[in-house]
Structures are given as C-alpha cells and as structure tokens.
Amino acid sequence: FMEYERLGSYDARRKFPRIPFRKKIDGDIGGNTTEVFVKDLSEQGALLRVAANVSVSEGESVALKFSFADIPGKIIAVKSHFDSFIPIEMIIRI
C-alpha cells in the first residue's frame, strides 16, 4: 500500500502524462543511426531503450525517426548497467 502511495504521488507531480508507445524505430544518437525502442512518450519527452553496446551520454542530440515525423531531442538522463547484455535506458527532452 505504501509503495502505491509513493508511486501515485510521483504521477501526480508529472506535468504531462506518459503514453505507452512500445515500438522500435530508427534514431540518430550523436550522429550515429541505431535502432531505438520507444517505451513511452509525453508532451515534452520520451523514455527510450537502446542496445547495451550503443554509446550514449547526457547532453547528446537525438533525432527519432517516427513514420509521421523526425523529432529532435536531447538526452537528459541515462541509466546504464554493468552487465553488457542489459539495454541502456535514457530520457530525452523534446
């Protein structure tokens, strides 16, 4: 119950809701094209996942190539793992 309250209060602080997308698209990260898994989208950002061997850094430019438009953004947070087989997650501001 306490975990639910904590998560609920976090969601209440969000300015824009996250919308599940869960699709693979092409993206340019730091000038290199790679496959990107878009977990969810919001009005000002996206939660992305890339293969563990892709080099990403906070502040890098990103261009997501959706079927409807190319959307530019900037990486604002990266969550990587010590295990080289676990994908890297990142948040971008669009």
RAFENSUL-V844613 format. One record per residue. N is the residue number from 0. RES is the residue in one small letter. PSI is psi in degrees with one decimal (NA if undefined). NEAR is the number of other C-alpha atoms within 10 Angstrom. D_FIRST is the distance of its C-alpha to the first C-alpha in whole Angstrom. Layout:
n=N res=RES psi=PSI near=NEAR d_first=D_FIRST
n=N res=RES psi=PSI near=NEAR d_first=D_FIRST
//
This chain:
n=0 res=f psi=-42.8 near=5 d_first=0
n=1 res=m psi=-37.7 near=7 d_first=4
n=2 res=e psi=-41.4 near=8 d_first=5
n=3 res=y psi=-43.5 near=9 d_first=5
n=4 res=e psi=-41.8 near=10 d_first=6
n=5 res=r psi=-46.5 near=10 d_first=9
n=6 res=l psi=-39.6 near=10 d_first=10
n=7 res=g psi=-40.7 near=11 d_first=10
n=8 res=s psi=-33.7 near=11 d_first=12
n=9 res=y psi=-46.7 near=10 d_first=14
n=10 res=d psi=-33.6 near=13 d_first=15
n=11 res=a psi=-25.1 near=10 d_first=16
n=12 res=r psi=-16.0 near=9 d_first=19
n=13 res=r psi=136.4 near=10 d_first=21
n=14 res=k psi=-36.4 near=10 d_first=24
n=15 res=f psi=135.2 near=13 d_first=25
n=16 res=p psi=151.1 near=14 d_first=22
n=17 res=r psi=134.8 near=17 d_first=22
n=18 res=i psi=120.7 near=12 d_first=24
n=19 res=p psi=135.7 near=13 d_first=24
n=20 res=f psi=-52.0 near=14 d_first=28
n=21 res=r psi=59.8 near=14 d_first=28
n=22 res=k psi=151.7 near=12 d_first=32
n=23 res=k psi=134.4 near=15 d_first=34
n=24 res=i psi=170.6 near=14 d_first=37
n=25 res=d psi=148.8 near=17 d_first=40
n=26 res=g psi=150.4 near=22 d_first=39
n=27 res=d psi=121.7 near=17 d_first=41
n=28 res=i psi=115.0 near=22 d_first=40
n=29 res=g psi=32.3 near=16 d_first=42
n=30 res=g psi=-0.8 near=11 d_first=45
n=31 res=n psi=131.6 near=11 d_first=44
n=32 res=t psi=133.4 near=14 d_first=43
n=33 res=t psi=162.1 near=15 d_first=40
n=34 res=e psi=132.3 near=17 d_first=38
n=35 res=v psi=133.5 near=19 d_first=35
n=36 res=f psi=116.1 near=20 d_first=31
n=37 res=v psi=110.7 near=21 d_first=30
n=38 res=k psi=-48.2 near=17 d_first=26
n=39 res=d psi=165.2 near=17 d_first=25
n=40 res=l psi=151.6 near=20 d_first=27
n=41 res=s psi=177.5 near=17 d_first=27
n=42 res=e psi=-29.1 near=12 d_first=30
n=43 res=q psi=10.2 near=13 d_first=30
n=44 res=g psi=-175.3 near=18 d_first=29
n=45 res=a psi=150.1 near=23 d_first=28
n=46 res=l psi=120.2 near=22 d_first=26
n=47 res=l psi=160.0 near=23 d_first=29
n=48 res=r psi=134.6 near=22 d_first=29
n=49 res=v psi=164.3 near=20 d_first=33
n=50 res=a psi=151.4 near=16 d_first=34
n=51 res=a psi=-24.3 near=17 d_first=34
n=52 res=n psi=3.5 near=11 d_first=38
n=53 res=v psi=131.5 near=12 d_first=38
n=54 res=s psi=121.1 near=11 d_first=38
n=55 res=v psi=146.8 near=21 d_first=36
n=56 res=s psi=148.9 near=15 d_first=36
n=57 res=e psi=140.2 near=13 d_first=34
n=58 res=g psi=-13.3 near=15 d_first=37
n=59 res=e psi=147.2 near=14 d_first=39
n=60 res=s psi=146.8 near=18 d_first=40
n=61 res=v psi=142.3 near=23 d_first=38
n=62 res=a psi=115.0 near=20 d_first=40
n=63 res=l psi=128.4 near=23 d_first=38
n=64 res=k psi=79.8 near=17 d_first=40
n=65 res=f psi=161.6 near=13 d_first=38
n=66 res=s psi=-25.5 near=8 d_first=41
n=67 res=f psi=-18.1 near=6 d_first=41
n=68 res=a psi=158.9 near=9 d_first=41
n=69 res=d psi=125.2 near=14 d_first=41
n=70 res=i psi=118.3 near=12 d_first=39
n=71 res=p psi=155.5 near=15 d_first=39
n=72 res=g psi=-177.0 near=20 d_first=36
n=73 res=k psi=136.0 near=19 d_first=36
n=74 res=i psi=125.5 near=23 d_first=33
n=75 res=i psi=-14.3 near=15 d_first=31
n=76 res=a psi=142.6 near=16 d_first=29
n=77 res=v psi=133.7 near=18 d_first=29
n=78 res=k psi=105.8 near=12 d_first=27
n=79 res=s psi=168.3 near=15 d_first=29
n=80 res=h psi=158.8 near=12 d_first=29
n=81 res=f psi=-25.8 near=7 d_first=32
n=82 res=d psi=120.4 near=8 d_first=32
n=83 res=s psi=-0.9 near=11 d_first=35
n=84 res=f psi=-8.9 near=10 d_first=33
n=85 res=i psi=127.8 near=14 d_first=30
n=86 res=p psi=154.8 near=18 d_first=30
n=87 res=i psi=134.2 near=19 d_first=30
n=88 res=e psi=145.2 near=20 d_first=27
n=89 res=m psi=155.6 near=20 d_first=29
n=90 res=i psi=134.4 near=20 d_first=28
n=91 res=i psi=152.5 near=22 d_first=31
n=92 res=r psi=127.5 near=18 d_first=32
n=93 res=i psi=NA near=17 d_first=34
//
